[in-house]
Amino acid sequence: MGRVYLVGAGPGDPELLTLKALRLLREAPVVLHDRLVDPRILALARGERIYVGKEEGESEKQEAIHRLLLRYARTHPLVVRLKGGDPLVFGRGGEEILFLLRHGIPVEVVPGVTSLLAPCLPLTHRGIAHGFAAVSGVLEGGGYPDLRPFAHVPTLVVLMGVKRRAWIARELIRLGRDPKEPTLFVEKASTPEERRVQAALEEVAQDGVEVRSPALWILGEVARIFAQAPGPLVDLEQVLA
């Protein structure tokens, strides 16, 4: 009976892997990986690599992933389940843990740098934002999220919300969020293909912003002040004047 490690691959940059994640990728005879794991990270794996990624609306594949994890755990001493970002942030990591434990398979989680942090923006900043919240733009089975609890947090981060960005923006405005509020999309954060797109919330609501998935969406004043991070920051005093 083997042990399964749920390993966070981070947002893309291989240098953001933890040392433990790197060691396990080198030791594991089999790695089951998600769709958005960077190819440079996959190249670090020395064992068999098995693609188990899902597109939006393919939640039924999760049961097949469970069966694969169980089969390989019964035939290999070490199995890596490699997930983008952190394995327990807006993923199915919790379900995989419970499934394996019910079948007597030991499980260990290796945290990864969540994509929430990849754009290197301060989600809170003294005098501007005293808190933040993160929400998934899509629910199980393709449903739409309830945004009422998130309508007025100083900084809101939306993951997996590119396809529904116009609806999300309109709903947030309907719930009382400022249409002029600055927002920032960061595509493929931490990778050489990173791209940043600034837009007011009302522009997004009018479906006037071209963005490609995967992208993180940050709403709030920090999205304006720190839009160019992690490069040289603008003079904060000048921006706030």
TAWOUR-V516272 format. One line per field, one symbol per residue. phi: phi as a letter, one per 40 degrees, with the letter a starting at -180 (. if undefined). A space follows every 50 residues. Layout:
BEGIN
phi = ???
END
This chain:
BEGIN
phi = .cbbbcbccgcicdccccccccdccccccabbbcccccdccdccccccbb cbcbcdgbcccccccdccdcccccbbcabbbcbcgccbbfbbdccccccc ccbgccbbbbdbcccdcccgbccbadgbbcaabbbccabdggcccccdcb cbcdbbbbbfbccbdcccccccccchccccdcbacbcfdgbccdabbcac dcccccfbbcbbccacbbbhcccccbccdccdccccccccc
END
